[in-house]
Amino acid sequence: MQPEWECGTDNFTKELAKKTIQLTCPNDKTQINTCCINHDSCYDQQNGRKSCDENFCGCLKNATYGNKECSTDGKLFCMSVKLFGEPAYKAAGKQKTTTTTSSMANDNEGCE
């Protein structure tokens, strides 16, 4: 079973990215999705936006190597996160802070 498609920031962009990859490079779909999953995880861990984006772009370059159309799609995905990734990175940071604060509160239950 393949993991859920994770390239994109919302249902519309995920569906658009998925259809693009299915059309131009279906053989690389799993590898490309893995790049997106790892990129999302990097953002969630707040490992530094620039580092996350550079690793993502490198992953896409490797995943699409040897296929001109796929390589073009990979470059587009890379450019997209570099240009538009800041809100997603900040949102992931807020989510992590909320999760950490929430779990700390749960850990302290019964400590009165």
DSSP file (Angstrom, degrees, kcal/mol; ACC not computed):
  #  RESIDUE AA STRUCTURE BP1 BP2  ACC     N-H-->O    O-->H-N    N-H-->O    O-->H-N    TCO  KAPPA ALPHA  PHI   PSI    X-CA   Y-CA   Z-CA
    1    1 A M              0   0    0      0, 0.0     0, 0.0     0, 0.0     0, 0.0   0.000 360.0 360.0 360.0 131.1    0.0    0.0    0.0
    2    2 A Q        -     0   0    0      1,-0.1     3,-0.1     3,-0.0    28,-0.0  -0.582 360.0-106.6 -85.0 145.8    1.4    3.4   -1.0
    3    3 A P        -     0   0    0      0, 0.0    -1,-0.1     0, 0.0     3,-0.1  -0.277  47.9 -84.1 -65.5 158.4    1.3    6.3    1.4
    4    4 A E        -     0   0    0      1,-0.1     2,-0.2     2,-0.1     0, 0.0  -0.295  53.8 -94.7 -60.6 146.1   -1.2    9.1    0.9
    5    5 A W        +     0   0    0      1,-0.1    -1,-0.1    -3,-0.1    13,-0.1  -0.480  46.8 174.3 -66.5 127.4    0.0   11.8   -1.6
    6    6 A E        +     0   0    0     -2,-0.2     2,-0.7    -3,-0.1    -1,-0.1   0.332  34.4 116.9-121.5   5.5    1.5   14.6    0.4
    7    7 A C        +     0   0    0      7,-0.2    10,-0.3     2,-0.0    11,-0.3  -0.687  67.3  38.1 -81.3 115.3    2.9   17.0   -2.2
    8    8 A G  S    S-     0   0    0     -2,-0.7     3,-0.1     9,-0.1     6,-0.0  -0.573  80.1-108.2 128.6 166.8    1.0   20.3   -1.8
    9    9 A T  S    S+     0   0    0     -2,-0.2     2,-0.3     1,-0.1    -1,-0.1   0.612  92.8  12.1-106.8 -15.4   -0.3   22.4    1.0
   10   10 A D  S  > S-     0   0    0     -3,-0.1     4,-2.7     1,-0.0     5,-0.3  -0.888  91.8 -83.7-149.9 177.8   -4.1   21.9    0.7
   11   11 A N  H  > S+     0   0    0     -2,-0.3     4,-2.3     1,-0.2     5,-0.2   0.885 124.4  49.9 -58.4 -40.6   -6.5   19.6   -1.2
   12   12 A F  H  > S+     0   0    0      2,-0.2     4,-2.4     1,-0.2    -1,-0.2   0.957 114.8  41.1 -64.3 -51.5   -6.4   21.7   -4.4
   13   13 A T  H  > S+     0   0    0      1,-0.2     4,-2.5     2,-0.2     5,-0.2   0.847 114.5  53.4 -69.6 -31.7   -2.6   21.9   -4.6
   14   14 A K  H  X S+     0   0    0     -4,-2.7     4,-2.6     2,-0.2    -1,-0.2   0.935 111.5  45.2 -64.9 -45.1   -2.1   18.3   -3.6
   15   15 A E  H  X S+     0   0    0     -4,-2.3     4,-2.5    -5,-0.3     5,-0.2   0.902 113.5  50.1 -65.7 -41.0   -4.5   17.1   -6.3
   16   16 A L  H  X S+     0   0    0     -4,-2.4     4,-2.1     2,-0.2    -2,-0.2   0.932 113.5  45.2 -62.2 -47.0   -2.9   19.4   -8.9
   17   17 A A  H  X S+     0   0    0     -4,-2.5     4,-2.4   -10,-0.3     5,-0.2   0.911 113.0  51.1 -63.5 -42.6    0.6   18.1   -8.0
   18   18 A K  H  X S+     0   0    0     -4,-2.6     4,-2.6   -11,-0.3    -2,-0.2   0.928 111.6  46.0 -62.2 -46.5   -0.6   14.5   -8.0
   19   19 A K  H  X S+     0   0    0     -4,-2.5     4,-1.9     2,-0.2    -1,-0.2   0.877 111.5  53.2 -65.7 -37.3   -2.2   14.8  -11.5
   20   20 A T  H  X S+     0   0    0     -4,-2.1     4,-2.6    -5,-0.2     5,-0.3   0.943 112.8  43.0 -61.5 -48.0    0.8   16.6  -12.9
   21   21 A I  H  X S+     0   0    0     -4,-2.4     4,-2.4     1,-0.2     7,-0.2   0.886 111.8  53.8 -68.7 -39.0    3.2   13.8  -11.7
   22   22 A Q  H  < S+     0   0    0     -4,-2.6    -1,-0.2    -5,-0.2    -2,-0.2   0.868 114.4  43.5 -61.2 -35.2    0.8   11.0  -12.8
   23   23 A L  H  < S+     0   0    0     -4,-1.9    -2,-0.2    -5,-0.2    -1,-0.2   0.921 125.8  27.3 -76.3 -46.2    0.8   12.6  -16.3
   24   24 A T  H  < S+     0   0    0     -4,-2.6    46,-0.2     1,-0.2    -3,-0.2   0.799 137.5   7.5 -94.6 -30.3    4.4   13.4  -16.8
   25   25 A C    ><  +     0   0    0     -4,-2.4     3,-1.3    -5,-0.3     4,-0.3  -0.356  59.0 159.9-153.2  67.2    6.3   10.9  -14.6
   26   26 A P  G >  S+     0   0    0      0, 0.0     3,-1.1     0, 0.0     4,-0.3   0.799  76.9  62.7 -61.6 -29.0    4.2    8.1  -13.1
   27   27 A N  G 3  S+     0   0    0      1,-0.2     4,-0.2     2,-0.1     3,-0.2   0.741 107.2  43.7 -69.3 -21.3    7.3    5.9  -12.6
   28   28 A D  G <> S+     0   0    0     -3,-1.3     4,-2.6    -7,-0.2    -1,-0.2   0.334  83.1 104.3-102.8   5.5    8.8    8.5  -10.2
   29   29 A K  H <> S+     0   0    0     -3,-1.1     4,-2.6    -4,-0.3     5,-0.2   0.892  79.8  48.0 -57.5 -46.1    5.6    9.2   -8.3
   30   30 A T  H  > S+     0   0    0     -4,-0.3     4,-2.1     1,-0.2    -1,-0.2   0.919 113.4  47.3 -64.4 -43.9    6.5    7.2   -5.2
   31   31 A Q  H  > S+     0   0    0     -4,-0.2     4,-1.8     2,-0.2    -1,-0.2   0.909 113.0  48.9 -64.2 -41.7   10.0    8.7   -4.9
   32   32 A I  H  X S+     0   0    0     -4,-2.6     4,-1.9     1,-0.2    -2,-0.2   0.918 110.6  50.5 -64.4 -43.4    8.7   12.3   -5.4
   33   33 A N  H  X S+     0   0    0     -4,-2.6     4,-2.7    -5,-0.2    -1,-0.2   0.883 106.6  55.4 -62.4 -37.7    6.0   11.7   -2.8
   34   34 A T  H  X S+     0   0    0     -4,-2.1     4,-2.6     1,-0.2    -1,-0.2   0.896 105.0  53.1 -61.1 -40.1    8.7   10.5   -0.4
   35   35 A C  H  X S+     0   0    0     -4,-1.8     4,-2.2     1,-0.2    -1,-0.2   0.919 110.8  47.2 -59.0 -43.2   10.6   13.8   -0.9
   36   36 A C  H  X S+     0   0    0     -4,-1.9     4,-2.6     2,-0.2    -2,-0.2   0.899 111.0  50.5 -66.7 -41.5    7.4   15.6    0.0
   37   37 A I  H  X S+     0   0    0     -4,-2.7     4,-2.2     1,-0.2    -2,-0.2   0.927 112.5  46.9 -62.3 -45.2    6.8   13.5    3.1
   38   38 A N  H  X S+     0   0    0     -4,-2.6     4,-2.3     2,-0.2    -1,-0.2   0.876 111.5  51.7 -64.7 -37.4   10.3   14.1    4.3
   39   39 A H  H  X S+     0   0    0     -4,-2.2     4,-2.4    -5,-0.2    -2,-0.2   0.923 109.4  49.4 -65.3 -44.5   10.0   17.8    3.6
   40   40 A D  H  X S+     0   0    0     -4,-2.6     4,-2.7     1,-0.2    -2,-0.2   0.914 111.4  49.9 -59.6 -42.9    6.8   18.0    5.6
   41   41 A S  H  X S+     0   0    0     -4,-2.2     4,-2.2     2,-0.2    -1,-0.2   0.896 108.4  52.6 -63.5 -40.7    8.5   16.1    8.5
   42   42 A C  H  <>S+     0   0    0     -4,-2.3     5,-1.9     2,-0.2     4,-0.5   0.917 111.2  46.7 -60.9 -44.3   11.5   18.5    8.3
   43   43 A Y  H ><5S+     0   0    0     -4,-2.4     3,-1.3     1,-0.2    -2,-0.2   0.925 110.4  53.1 -62.4 -44.6    9.1   21.5    8.6
   44   44 A D  H 3<5S+     0   0    0     -4,-2.7    -2,-0.2     1,-0.3    -1,-0.2   0.869 110.8  46.7 -59.4 -36.9    7.3   19.8   11.5
   45   45 A Q  T 3<5S-     0   0    0     -4,-2.2    -1,-0.3    -5,-0.2    -2,-0.2   0.523 107.4-130.3 -82.5  -5.7   10.5   19.3   13.3
   46   46 A Q  T < 5 +     0   0    0     -3,-1.3    -3,-0.2    -4,-0.5    -2,-0.1   0.930  46.1 162.6  55.4  50.0   11.5   23.0   12.6
   47   47 A N      < -     0   0    0     -5,-1.9    -1,-0.1     1,-0.2     4,-0.1   0.232  66.7 -69.9 -83.6  14.0   14.9   21.9   11.3
   48   48 A G     >  -     0   0    0     -6,-0.2     4,-2.7    -5,-0.1     5,-0.2   0.481  40.0-121.9  97.8 119.2   15.4   25.3    9.6
   49   49 A R  H  > S+     0   0    0      1,-0.2     4,-2.9     2,-0.2     5,-0.2   0.914 110.3  50.3 -59.4 -46.5   13.5   26.2    6.5
   50   50 A K  H  > S+     0   0    0      1,-0.2     4,-2.6     2,-0.2    -1,-0.2   0.920 113.1  46.5 -60.4 -44.3   16.5   26.8    4.3
   51   51 A S  H  > S+     0   0    0      2,-0.2     4,-2.5     1,-0.2     5,-0.2   0.925 113.1  49.3 -63.2 -45.5   17.9   23.4    5.2
   52   52 A C  H  X S+     0   0    0     -4,-2.7     4,-2.2     1,-0.2    -2,-0.2   0.924 113.5  46.5 -59.0 -45.4   14.5   21.6    4.7
   53   53 A D  H  X S+     0   0    0     -4,-2.9     4,-2.6    -5,-0.2    -2,-0.2   0.898 112.0  49.7 -67.3 -40.8   14.1   23.3    1.3
   54   54 A E  H  X S+     0   0    0     -4,-2.6     4,-2.3    -5,-0.2    -1,-0.2   0.915 112.3  47.8 -64.8 -42.4   17.6   22.5    0.1
   55   55 A N  H  X S+     0   0    0     -4,-2.5     4,-2.4     2,-0.2    -2,-0.2   0.900 111.7  51.3 -63.4 -40.1   17.2   18.8    1.1
   56   56 A F  H  X S+     0   0    0     -4,-2.2     4,-2.6    -5,-0.2    -2,-0.2   0.931 110.2  48.3 -60.9 -47.3   13.8   18.7   -0.6
   57   57 A C  H  X S+     0   0    0     -4,-2.6     4,-2.2     1,-0.2    -2,-0.2   0.889 112.2  49.2 -63.5 -39.6   15.3   20.1   -3.8
   58   58 A G  H  X S+     0   0    0     -4,-2.3     4,-2.1     2,-0.2    -1,-0.2   0.900 110.5  50.7 -65.0 -40.8   18.2   17.7   -3.7
   59   59 A C  H  X S+     0   0    0     -4,-2.4     4,-2.7     1,-0.2    -2,-0.2   0.926 111.4  47.7 -61.7 -45.8   15.7   14.8   -3.1
   60   60 A L  H  X S+     0   0    0     -4,-2.6     4,-2.1     2,-0.2    -1,-0.2   0.889 108.7  54.6 -63.6 -39.2   13.6   15.9   -6.1
   61   61 A K  H  < S+     0   0    0     -4,-2.2     4,-0.5     1,-0.2    -1,-0.2   0.921 112.9  42.9 -60.8 -43.7   16.7   16.2   -8.3
   62   62 A N  H >< S+     0   0    0     -4,-2.1     3,-0.7     1,-0.2    -2,-0.2   0.907 113.6  51.7 -67.2 -42.0   17.7   12.6   -7.5
   63   63 A A  H 3< S+     0   0    0     -4,-2.7    -2,-0.2     1,-0.2    -1,-0.2   0.806 117.9  37.1 -66.1 -30.0   14.1   11.3   -7.9
   64   64 A T  T >< S+     0   0    0     -4,-2.1     3,-1.8    -5,-0.2     7,-0.4   0.343  83.1 138.0-106.4   5.7   13.7   12.9  -11.3
   65   65 A Y  T <  S+     0   0    0     -3,-0.7     3,-0.1    -4,-0.5    -3,-0.1  -0.249  70.3  18.5 -56.7 132.5   17.2   12.4  -12.7
   66   66 A G  T 3  S+     0   0    0      1,-0.1     2,-0.5     2,-0.0    -1,-0.2   0.388 103.0  92.3  91.1  -3.4   17.2   11.3  -16.3
   67   67 A N    <>  -     0   0    0     -3,-1.8     4,-3.1     1,-0.2     5,-0.2  -0.941  58.3-160.4-126.6 109.1   13.7   12.3  -17.2
   68   68 A K  H  > S+     0   0    0     -2,-0.5     4,-2.1     1,-0.2    -1,-0.2   0.896  91.4  46.2 -57.9 -46.2   13.5   15.8  -18.7
   69   69 A E  H  > S+     0   0    0      2,-0.2     4,-2.1     1,-0.2    -1,-0.2   0.925 115.7  46.0 -64.3 -43.8    9.8   16.3  -18.0
   70   70 A C  H  > S+     0   0    0    -46,-0.2     4,-3.0     1,-0.2    -2,-0.2   0.903 110.1  54.5 -64.7 -40.3   10.0   15.0  -14.4
   71   71 A S  H  X S+     0   0    0     -4,-3.1     4,-2.4    -7,-0.4    -1,-0.2   0.895 107.1  50.8 -60.2 -40.2   13.1   17.1  -13.8
   72   72 A T  H  X S+     0   0    0     -4,-2.1     4,-2.0    -5,-0.2    -1,-0.2   0.915 111.2  48.1 -63.3 -43.4   11.1   20.2  -14.9
   73   73 A D  H  X S+     0   0    0     -4,-2.1     4,-2.6     2,-0.2    -2,-0.2   0.915 110.5  52.0 -62.4 -42.9    8.3   19.3  -12.5
   74   74 A G  H  X S+     0   0    0     -4,-3.0     4,-2.5     1,-0.2    -2,-0.2   0.906 109.0  49.6 -60.1 -42.8   10.9   18.7   -9.7
   75   75 A K  H  X S+     0   0    0     -4,-2.4     4,-2.8     2,-0.2    -1,-0.2   0.881 110.6  51.1 -64.1 -37.7   12.4   22.1  -10.3
   76   76 A L  H  X S+     0   0    0     -4,-2.0     4,-2.3     2,-0.2    -2,-0.2   0.921 110.5  47.7 -65.2 -44.5    8.9   23.7  -10.2
   77   77 A F  H  X S+     0   0    0     -4,-2.6     4,-2.0     2,-0.2    -2,-0.2   0.918 113.4  49.5 -61.3 -43.1    8.2   22.0   -6.9
   78   78 A C  H  X S+     0   0    0     -4,-2.5     4,-2.0     1,-0.2    -2,-0.2   0.945 111.6  47.1 -60.7 -50.3   11.5   23.1   -5.5
   79   79 A M  H  X S+     0   0    0     -4,-2.8     4,-2.4     1,-0.2     5,-0.3   0.874 108.6  57.6 -60.3 -37.7   11.0   26.7   -6.6
   80   80 A S  H  X S+     0   0    0     -4,-2.3     4,-3.1     1,-0.2    -1,-0.2   0.917 107.7  44.7 -61.7 -45.4    7.5   26.6   -5.1
   81   81 A V  H  X S+     0   0    0     -4,-2.0     4,-1.6     1,-0.2    -1,-0.2   0.879 113.7  50.8 -69.4 -34.3    8.7   25.8   -1.6
   82   82 A K  H  < S+     0   0    0     -4,-2.0    -2,-0.2    -5,-0.2    -1,-0.2   0.885 120.5  34.6 -68.4 -36.6   11.4   28.3   -1.8
   83   83 A L  H  < S+     0   0    0     -4,-2.4    -2,-0.2    -5,-0.2    -3,-0.2   0.862 135.9  19.4 -83.5 -37.6    9.0   31.1   -2.9
   84   84 A F  H  < S+     0   0    0     -4,-3.1     4,-0.4    -5,-0.3    -3,-0.2   0.283  94.4  95.5-121.1   9.4    5.9   30.1   -1.0
   85   85 A G     X  +     0   0    0     -4,-1.6     4,-2.6    -5,-0.2     5,-0.2   0.638  59.3  87.0 -81.0 -14.2    7.0   27.8    1.9
   86   86 A E  H  > S+     0   0    0      1,-0.2     4,-2.7     2,-0.2     5,-0.2   0.907  88.2  48.7 -57.4 -47.4    7.3   30.4    4.6
   87   87 A P  H  > S+     0   0    0      0, 0.0     4,-2.5     0, 0.0    -1,-0.2   0.906 113.3  48.6 -59.9 -38.9    3.6   30.2    5.8
   88   88 A A  H  > S+     0   0    0     -4,-0.4     4,-2.3     2,-0.2    -2,-0.2   0.901 111.6  49.5 -66.5 -39.8    3.7   26.4    5.9
   89   89 A Y  H  X S+     0   0    0     -4,-2.6     4,-1.8     2,-0.2    -1,-0.2   0.932 113.3  45.8 -64.2 -45.0    7.0   26.5    7.8
   90   90 A K  H  X S+     0   0    0     -4,-2.7     4,-2.1    -5,-0.2    -2,-0.2   0.901 112.2  51.3 -64.3 -41.0    5.6   28.9   10.4
   91   91 A A  H  X S+     0   0    0     -4,-2.5     4,-2.3    -5,-0.2    -1,-0.2   0.895 108.3  51.7 -63.7 -40.0    2.3   27.0   10.6
   92   92 A A  H  X S+     0   0    0     -4,-2.3     4,-2.2     1,-0.2    -1,-0.2   0.880 108.9  52.0 -64.1 -36.8    4.3   23.8   11.3
   93   93 A G  H  X S+     0   0    0     -4,-1.8     4,-2.3     2,-0.2    -2,-0.2   0.893 109.2  48.6 -65.6 -40.6    6.2   25.6   14.0
   94   94 A K  H  X S+     0   0    0     -4,-2.1     4,-2.5     2,-0.2    -2,-0.2   0.895 110.8  51.4 -65.3 -39.5    3.0   26.7   15.7
   95   95 A Q  H  X S+     0   0    0     -4,-2.3     4,-2.6     2,-0.2    -2,-0.2   0.909 110.3  48.9 -63.8 -42.1    1.6   23.2   15.5
   96   96 A K  H  X S+     0   0    0     -4,-2.2     4,-2.9     2,-0.2     5,-0.2   0.916 111.3  49.6 -64.5 -42.7    4.7   21.9   17.1
   97   97 A T  H  X S+     0   0    0     -4,-2.3     4,-2.7     2,-0.2     5,-0.2   0.918 112.5  47.6 -61.5 -44.3    4.6   24.5   19.9
   98   98 A T  H  X S+     0   0    0     -4,-2.5     4,-2.5     2,-0.2    -2,-0.2   0.918 113.8  47.3 -63.0 -44.4    0.9   23.7   20.6
   99   99 A T  H  X S+     0   0    0     -4,-2.6     4,-2.6     2,-0.2    -2,-0.2   0.923 113.9  47.2 -64.1 -45.1    1.6   19.9   20.6
  100  100 A T  H  X S+     0   0    0     -4,-2.9     4,-2.2     2,-0.2    -2,-0.2   0.926 114.0  46.8 -63.5 -45.5    4.6   20.3   22.9
  101  101 A T  H  X S+     0   0    0     -4,-2.7     4,-2.1    -5,-0.2    -1,-0.2   0.907 113.3  49.8 -62.0 -42.7    2.7   22.6   25.3
  102  102 A S  H  X S+     0   0    0     -4,-2.5     4,-2.0    -5,-0.2    -2,-0.2   0.917 111.7  46.7 -63.7 -44.9   -0.3   20.2   25.3
  103  103 A S  H  X S+     0   0    0     -4,-2.6     4,-2.2     1,-0.2    -1,-0.2   0.852 110.4  53.6 -69.6 -32.5    1.9   17.2   26.0
  104  104 A M  H  X S+     0   0    0     -4,-2.2     4,-1.3     2,-0.2    -1,-0.2   0.903 107.9  50.6 -65.2 -40.4    3.7   19.0   28.8
  105  105 A A  H  < S+     0   0    0     -4,-2.1     3,-0.3     1,-0.2     4,-0.3   0.908 110.9  48.7 -62.8 -41.5    0.3   19.9   30.4
  106  106 A N  H >< S+     0   0    0     -4,-2.0     3,-1.1     1,-0.2    -1,-0.2   0.879 107.7  55.0 -65.8 -37.6   -0.7   16.2   30.2
  107  107 A D  H 3< S+     0   0    0     -4,-2.2    -1,-0.2     1,-0.2    -2,-0.2   0.781 107.7  50.8 -65.4 -26.5    2.6   15.2   31.8
  108  108 A N  T >< S+     0   0    0     -4,-1.3     3,-1.7    -3,-0.3    -1,-0.2   0.416  79.4 124.0 -93.9   1.3    2.0   17.5   34.7
  109  109 A E  T <  S+     0   0    0     -3,-1.1    -3,-0.0    -4,-0.3    -4,-0.0  -0.379  77.6  18.8 -62.8 137.5   -1.5   16.2   35.5
  110  110 A G  T 3  S+     0   0    0     -2,-0.1    -1,-0.3     1,-0.1    -2,-0.1   0.584  90.7 113.9  80.9  10.1   -1.8   15.0   39.0
  111  111 A C    <         0   0    0     -3,-1.7    -2,-0.1     1,-0.2    -1,-0.1   0.340 360.0 360.0 -94.2   6.5    1.3   16.9   40.2
  112  112 A E              0   0    0     -4,-0.1    -1,-0.2     0, 0.0    -3,-0.1   0.529 360.0 360.0 -71.3 360.0   -0.5   19.3   42.5
